[in-house]
C-alpha cells in the first residue's frame, strides 16, 4: 500500500481539506488522478442558479 496526501483549498483562511489515502502500489498516475478527482468532488459542495 502506498500513502497519498489529497488536498483541496479555495484560498481563504481555514478553507483547506486534507486527507491521507492508502492505495494499491500498482496504480498508474492516471488512476490516482481519477481517484483524487472523485475524492475532491465529494469534498466540495457548489453549484449555480439563474437569476
Secondary structure by P-SEA (a helix, b strand, c coil): cbbbbbbccccccccbbbbbbbbbccccaaaaaaaaaaaaaaacccccccc
